[in-house]
Amino acid sequence: MIKKNIVLVLVLFAGLCQAQKVKYKMIYMQSPAIGRYMLHILPWGYDTTITPEQIAKCVDTLPGHFLSAKMYNLVYKDDTTKLAAKIEEAVYVFHKKITLVIYWKNGNKMHYILLNKHHEKYWEFSYHDNDAPAECGKYKKGHKKGRWVYFNTQGLKIRVEKYAKDGTLKKTKNFDPPKKTGRTIFNPRHLGGTPYIIAQ
């Protein structure tokens, strides 16, 4: 009985070690990168002059895997050890969706953007560098559409804007003092930062 328990503990320990190795392996650049835990690093760096639409157009021309699934990454131009953006493209039954996640240099999420097959943004969530939400809303044909909500660095709602279909601002409401909302209470936090160190 004791031997069985010892074997069970050793197996569990080995499994935990293997899980840690997988997580560690995930942050390393490997070539050729054709696996769940290997990164496709694009050969050009990211800076603020590069738009989400340009990134989506570039990735659309690159090779993919089964059902055209693609995942590519960008590192910062001025610091190639830090992951700047992750781009995923998938083809569903009736549409294609491109997901772009841009990171701050501390590893926290900066933008979470959804783009359509025409490489146009249709949904965006932005975050402060402390991972608190900054703003969120929809786009239509390159213009803001509907309700946009803005937050301060503590994640409290400070302003709501409503846009017409043509992108013109119809209405603004400011909150003073800032208001706590369900979205900010249940906002998933990653205050430790996401893995972003790329081995050279």
N, C-alpha and C positions, 0 to 999 in steps of 0.2 A: 504493500500500500504506500509506504514511504517512497519507494523507488518510483512508483507511478506519479506521485505528487511532484517529485524532483524533476522528472522528465517533462511533466506538464508545465512547470515553472520555466524550465529551460526553453521549451518550445515557444511559450509566450514571450520570453525575453528576446529570443531570436527574431520573432515576428516584429516586436517593437523596434529592434535595431534595424531590421530591413526597411520598416516604414520610415525611419529617420534617414536612411541612406537614399530612399526614393525622393524625399523632400529636398535633400541636399543636392542630389543629381539634377533636380528640376531647374536649379538656378545656374547650371553650367551650360555654356555654349558648346555644342558638339556638331560635328560634320561627318557624314550627312545627317541632318536632323529629321528623322522620320520616325518619331515615336511620341508617346504621350508626354514623356518627361524630358524631351529634348527640344531646344529652342531653334526656330528658324530666325536667324538674325539678318535683317535686311542690310545691304551694304552701304546705305546712306543714313546719316545721323539725323536726329530730331532736334528742332528748335521751334520757337514760337512763330516763325514765318511760314511753317508748313501747316496747311489746313487739313481738317479731317477729310474733305472731299478729294484732295490730292492723294492722301494715303489710300483711300478706298479705291480710287482709279488705278493706282499702282498695283495693289494687291489683287484686283480683279484680273489683271493680265498674267499673274503668276500661277504656276501649276498647283493643283490641289490633290486631295486624296479621294476616297470613296464618297460618292454623292457630292463631289466638288467641295468637300469640307476643307477649309484652309485655316492655318493659324500662323501668323508671322509677328515678329517683334522688331521694335526699333530701340536703339540706345541713344543717349544724349550725344550731340556732336562734341560738346566740350568736356564730357566725362563718359567714356565708353564702357565704364564698369557699372553704370546704372541704367536700368531698364526704364525707358521713357514711355513706350506705348505697346499695347498688345492688340492685334487686329485678328478677328475671327470672322470668317465668311461661311455661310451655310445656305444650301438650296433646299427649300421646303416644297411641298406639293404645288402650291400656287404662287410662291414668291421667294425672293432671295433676300436674306438679311445679313447686314454687315454690322458687327459689334466692335466698337473701338473704345478701349480703356486707356486713358493717359494718366501717368503717375507723376506726383511731385518727386523731387529728388530724395526726400526722406522716406519714400516708399509708399506713402499713402495715396489714395485715389484722388486725381484732380478732376477728370471728366469721364463720364460714362455716356457714350453717344451711340445711338442706333441710326443706321443709314439704309436707304432702300437700294434697289437695283440700279437706279439712276444716279447713285452716289450723292444723294441729297439727304441731309439730316432731317429726321422726323421726330426725334425725341432726344432730350439731353438732360443729364443730371450733373451738376457741378458741385465740387466740394472745396472747402478751405483746406489749408495745409495741415490742420490738426484733425482732419477727417470729418469735421462737422459739415452738414449740407450747406451749400451756398445759394444755389438756385435750381429750379427744375421747370420744364415746360415742353411744349410741342412746337414743331416747325411745319410749315407747308410752303413748298417751292422757295425755300431759302428765307422765308419770313417767319417771325414769331407768330404763333396762332393760339387763340384761346387764353387760358389762365396760366400765368407765370407766377411762381412764388419765390421770394428771396428771403434768405436767413442770415443772421449775424454769425460771428465766429463761435458763439455758444450754442448754435443750432436753433435759436429762437426766431420765429417768423417776424420780419420787420416790414415787409411790403408785399402786396399782391397787385399784379397788373393784368388787365384784360385787353386782348388784341383782336381787331377785326380780321376778316379773311384776307384782306389785302395787306396785312402787316402793320396797320396804323394802330396806335395806342388809343383805346376807347376810355379806359377807366383805371384809376390808381387808388389804392387804399393803403395808408401807412399805419403801422402799429407802434404806438408809443404809450406805455412801455412795450417791448417785444413780447410776443405771445407764444406760449408753449403749445405744440401740436402733436397729434398722434404720430405723424410721420417722423418727427424728431425724437420722440420718446423711444420708438421702436427701430430707429436707424441702426443698421448693423455697424459696429465699430471695428476698426483694425488699427488700434492706436500703436501696436507694436510695429506697424509697417508691413508691407507685403514683401516677399523675396525679390530683390532687385540687383544683387551683386552678380555681375557676369565675369566668369573667369576668362582671362586672356590666354 
